[in-house]
Structure formats: structure tokens, C-alpha cells
Amino acid sequence: MPPGGAAHSARLPGLIRRGCPPRRIPGSPPPRPTPTPAMPRLPLFSLLALLAVLPACGGDGRTAGDGPDVTDLEVQVPEWSGTVGLEIGRSEGPDSYLLGQISGIEVDAEGRVYVADGQAHEIRVFSPQGEFLHAAGRSGAGPGELSRPCCLALDPEGDLWVRDTGNGRYNQYRPEPGALAFTGQRGMAHGDPNYGARTTFGPDGLLVDVGNRADQATSQRQIIRHHTDAAGAVVREEAIPTPGTEELGVFTVERVTPEERSTFYFYPPFGPSHLVAHGPGGGWAEALGSAYEVRWYGPDGGARPTIRVPGAQGAPVGEAERAAAEERTRQQLEGAGVNPSEARFRTPDRKPPLVGLHLDAEGRLWVQRSVTGGEDSRAEVFGTDGRLVARASWPAGISFVNGVLRGDHAWGTSRNADGAPVVVRIDWADR
């Protein structure tokens, strides 16, 4: 039974950044303190959700940050198996079903599905059965218009907020019968509109606007969570330090011409990513994918138990994956004028143990493990006391980075047999 938040990775495999430091670009997932739908009619799931939340209220006398020094993954817990229950998007047909770039998903209490299309610069609304209802926004910078929208969130009153990336602001829409009515906008609190991260609201109703900036003392890039009020003023901030290029195994090459000086950044195949999840209600978690050690914080900023599994190994790299990665790396290096033999990295035998973090609407943390190409995705699910409450698996090729995990469903993105982007609903059941 799972559900709700999403994570982002600070590393895009094989990406070359030119003329600037490595940019942390999270998926961006979307966020939402939306009215939580009725819990699924599955007694075991409901009980687990309740048990996951109770410790956060101090019911067992634990304080923030308490928890086992080493997380026990050997305990007997429910196994959740996810199957595809609905797919939205087509390869051909009416434009309303042709999705270009799915950059955000949100689901309201009535089951309506909101999809941000960053390529079409609009928000599309679908029924719980996947039927197109209506759309909002169009390309532009005027009131209610959008440029590369992403990261959808429903606020405590049920209004839909859209991160209007290209215009450096957030747009607010009120769901009405047959339409999304534009009701206002708010400027971003930072100078990095291209940084796509999930939008969330804290328990105090403040919008959490995530961006990054350089620390003035160290010049190290930091992810900053700005808690902003209705006027857009920053009430408080939280800083998340980001790993340096050495920790990510980045190989850099400088090229100087009379016109410019450029730096190329090469990420090693299957190297570690900086993983960050921003959850509904304001909590967040982060880890470096090379180690199973996840730092987790509640909506009030207080530390929750660190999830730590020393010695955890990643999945083996498949032969087809290895061949494709090495060919891609060779092309990228040669394209920058670098002899592949000079690169300081090689394709490893194993992937990093962690590839994703997600926070769901029930307050649980999902730690996604690496798998060999073609295998089902899998994750361990932890309650707020840091203890394992379930294991989950779902079909390969479905990402929750821009999705929603809530109740007995999860919404994510994938591609159909023709390669067209689609929104996928996963239905959970005990295995």
C-alpha cells in the first residue's frame, strides 16, 4: 500500500555540463498537502500507516533522531506488489492524450489526475478513469500562462500550485467544474529557476520553494528549502549540503579558446547520485547513493532516525547495460576531444546500492534499491521511527520521481510500447 512524495537525483547519468559547475537537477517531482483520500479498504495497509505515524507523535517516548544504529532489514514485514492499473497517454490520437514531457503529477481527493506537460506548457486534468477533462495554461508569461511547468502541489485549501519554471514563479489555480481558474502567482525565492524540485507545503501552510545557491564561505553549492508566506517572503530556510565532484566521481576537462573557457563534466557510468526527497507536509530526506545511509527530517525540521545499512551492495551491472554505457561514454568523451583511455573512471561491476528516495502521503520513507536492467524495481519502506514496515516491488521502467504515492496507489511516469510518455497508476496488494 504505498503512496506520496517524490525524490530527485542530483546527477543525470551521462550528462555533460559546459561552462558551469555540475548542476544539481532533481526531477522534480511535485508535492502536495492535498486532502488525503480515504484510506484503502485494506486493514493491513491501514494498520501499517497508523503505526508508521504514531511514533512521530512521541507515543513510544522516542525523541527525534533516536533509532537503531544499524537498521534491521531482516525482519518479517509485508511484501507489497504493484501492478499497472491505469495508463494515461497515447502514441497517436487526440492532442489532449499526447504527452510531450511529463514534469509533474498530482491527484486530488476525488481521484482527478493533474499532469504538467513541460513541452506543451500546460496542465491537463483527467478523470479517475483516465478520461481527458480539460486543460489550463498556455505558453507565455502573462497571468495564468506557463513556461516549462512542473512540480504540482495541492495546498491545504485544495488549490493547485504549479512551478512555472521558465517564468521564475508559482501559479495558483482553483479547481472548478470544467476548469482550472487562475487565481494568482508568487515569485520564486531564489535565483535558480531551472532547478526543478518537488513543491510542498509545510504543516504551517507555508510553501516550500526549493532552489540552490553557493555558500558564501565555502563556494560549495547547497540546496536551499525556502519556506515562504502568502506574500512570497522567506520565513525560514533549511540548507542541504551537496556532495562535491570527487564524491560523485566526476571527471572534468577544460577547454580554452580565444572566445571562451569551458569545463566539461563527465559523470561515470553507474556512479553515485545525490538523492533528495521532499515529502508532502514538509519533511525531507537525503543520501549519497554510494552508501545505504539516509538522513531524514520531519516537517518541523527535526531529525528522524538515520536509516543505515553498512556494507549494502548494489545490483550487478548487466552485460547489455555495460555495453550501452561504455559506448555512450566513448561518444561523449570523443565528442569533447578526450581520448577515452584518459578518463579516470571505468564501468563498475556493480551499481550504487541506492537509486531513489520517496516520501509518501502517510509519512513513510521509501528507499529505492538498484536492480539489474529489466528487473522489477524495489524499495524498502520505513515508518517515522526508522523501522522497516514493508518491502515493495513494481514493474521495471516506472519512475516515481515526478509522481505521487498515496493510499493504495502510486502514480508515476513511463513509456508505452511505442516509446511515448505515459502516466501510470500502480495498484498495490499484498504478495
Buried (B, 14 or more C-beta within 10 A) or exposed (E): BBBBBBBBBBBBBBEBBEEEBBBBBBBBBBBBBBEBBEBBEBEEBBEBBEBBBBBBEEEEEBEBEBBEEEBEBEEEBBEBBBEBBBEBBBBEEEEBBBBBBBBBBBBBEEEBBBBBBBBBBBBBBBEEEBEBBBBBBEBEEEEBBBBBBBBBBBBBEBBBBBBBBBBBBBBBBBBEEEBBEBEBBBBBBBEBBEBBBBBBBBEEBBBBBBBBBEEEEEEEBBBBBBBBEEEBEBEEBBEBEBBEEEEBBBBEBEBEEEEEEBBBBBBBBBBBBBBBBBBBBBBBBBBBBBBBBBBBBBBEBEBBBBBBBEEBEBBBBBEEBBEBBBEEBBEBBEEBEBEEEEBEBEBBEEBBBBBBBBBBBBBBBBBBBBBBBEEBBBBBBBBBBBBBBBBBBBBEBBBBBBBBBBBBBBBBBBBEEEEBBBBBBBBBBEE
